[in-house]
């Protein structure tokens, strides 16, 4: 399954999405169009001794199991195409960057859980340069920043103090984000152009992180 070919094909049909759910559905539909013999499911539950949750997209193809996690990382944008209008609201960079790295960690855990696991994909699509710009000041969440040509591996956590306020960041009070993330593998992050709407915040880029056994 050629994941970059799927994304390129999708970009020719959909240059922008309303939401992460819209992106997930369109992505799954594109896979089915290009690989009609595959079995595809959305929001597939899993339950392991140390974690449980749902996988955004699961593809079974050629005897292999391919779990996919998708992130749609938005910066404020208003755009109209034909009769359709898009209004994107900015996300929270500190939480979203943590969640992106968390998707890689989840894929590593799924390797041994599902029979036939071939490759797990963490795919991020964004119109926010903060995600791919190495000069972006990620402050107390810099360890979760994954700009172009960066390497993500090992243990990552939020700094104990926010350098701007001198106090612990509020996010550490939230259980979902307070734990460090440990990646066993070593991942080279490479961002690629997806679409350009020709307006402010209209450049979308994506990255694909592949997790194998």
Residue pairs with C-beta under 8 A, 6 or more apart in sequence:
1 31
1 35
1 38
1 59
1 61
1 62
1 64
1 66
1 119
3 121
3 123
3 208
3 210
4 192
4 208
5 34
6 27
6 30
6 31
6 34
7 27
7 123
7 194
7 206
7 208
9 30
9 33
9 34
10 26
10 27
10 30
11 194
11 195
13 26
13 30
14 26
15 81
15 194
15 195
15 197
15 204
16 77
16 79
16 81
16 86
16 88
16 195
16 197
16 204
17 23
17 26
17 72
17 86
17 125
18 86
19 72
20 70
20 71
20 72
22 72
23 70
23 72
23 125
24 42
24 56
24 57
24 70
25 42
27 57
27 68
27 70
27 123
28 40
28 42
28 57
31 38
31 40
31 57
31 59
32 38
32 40
35 59
35 61
37 61
38 59
38 60
38 61
39 59
39 60
39 61
40 57
40 58
40 59
40 60
41 57
41 58
42 56
42 57
42 58
43 54
43 55
43 56
44 54
44 55
44 58
44 67
45 52
45 53
45 54
45 55
46 52
46 53
46 54
46 55
46 110
46 113
46 114
48 109
48 113
50 109
51 106
51 109
53 106
55 67
55 68
55 69
55 110
56 68
56 69
56 70
57 67
57 68
57 69
57 70
58 65
58 66
58 67
58 68
59 65
59 66
59 68
60 66
60 116
63 116
64 116
64 117
64 118
64 119
65 114
65 115
65 116
65 117
65 118
66 118
66 119
66 120
66 121
67 107
67 110
67 114
67 117
67 120
67 121
68 120
68 121
68 123
69 103
69 106
69 107
69 120
69 121
69 122
69 123
70 123
70 124
70 125
71 96
71 99
71 100
71 103
71 122
71 123
71 124
71 125
71 126
72 125
72 126
73 91
73 96
73 100
73 124
73 125
73 126
73 127
73 128
73 131
74 88
74 89
74 90
74 91
74 126
74 127
74 128
75 88
75 90
75 126
75 127
75 128
75 129
75 130
75 201
76 88
76 89
76 90
76 201
77 86
77 87
77 88
77 127
77 199
77 200
77 201
77 202
78 85
78 86
78 87
78 88
79 85
79 86
79 88
79 197
79 199
79 202
80 86
88 127
90 128
91 128
93 128
93 130
93 131
93 138
93 141
94 138
94 140
94 141
94 144
94 158
94 169
94 171
94 177
95 171
95 177
97 131
97 138
97 141
97 144
97 145
97 146
98 141
98 144
98 158
98 171
98 177
98 181
100 122
100 124
100 131
100 144
100 146
101 144
101 146
101 152
101 156
101 181
101 183
102 181
103 122
103 209
104 122
104 152
104 183
104 185
104 187
104 209
104 211
105 181
105 182
105 183
107 120
107 121
107 122
107 209
107 211
108 120
108 183
108 184
108 185
108 211
110 117
110 120
111 117
111 120
111 211
111 212
111 213
112 213
117 213
118 212
119 210
119 211
119 212
120 210
120 211
120 212
121 208
121 209
121 210
121 211
122 208
122 209
122 211
123 206
123 207
123 208
123 209
124 131
124 206
124 207
125 194
125 204
125 205
125 206
126 132
126 204
126 205
126 206
127 201
127 202
127 203
127 204
127 205
128 201
129 136
129 203
130 136
130 138
131 145
131 146
131 147
131 191
131 205
132 147
132 148
132 191
132 205
132 207
133 147
133 148
134 147
134 148
134 149
134 150
136 145
136 147
138 144
138 145
139 159
139 162
139 163
139 164
140 158
140 159
140 161
140 162
140 163
140 169
141 158
141 159
141 169
141 171
142 159
143 156
143 157
143 158
143 159
144 156
144 158
144 181
146 152
146 189
146 207
147 189
147 191
148 189
148 190
148 191
149 188
149 189
149 190
150 188
150 189
151 186
151 187
151 188
151 189
152 183
152 186
152 187
152 189
152 209
153 183
153 185
153 186
153 187
154 182
154 183
155 180
155 181
155 182
156 180
156 181
156 182
156 183
157 180
157 181
158 169
158 171
158 172
158 177
158 178
159 169
160 168
160 172
161 167
161 168
161 169
162 168
162 169
171 177
171 178
172 178
185 211
187 209
187 211
189 207
189 209
190 207
191 205
191 206
191 207
192 205
192 206
192 207
193 203
193 204
193 205
194 204
194 205
194 206
195 203
195 204
196 202
196 203
196 204
197 203
197 204
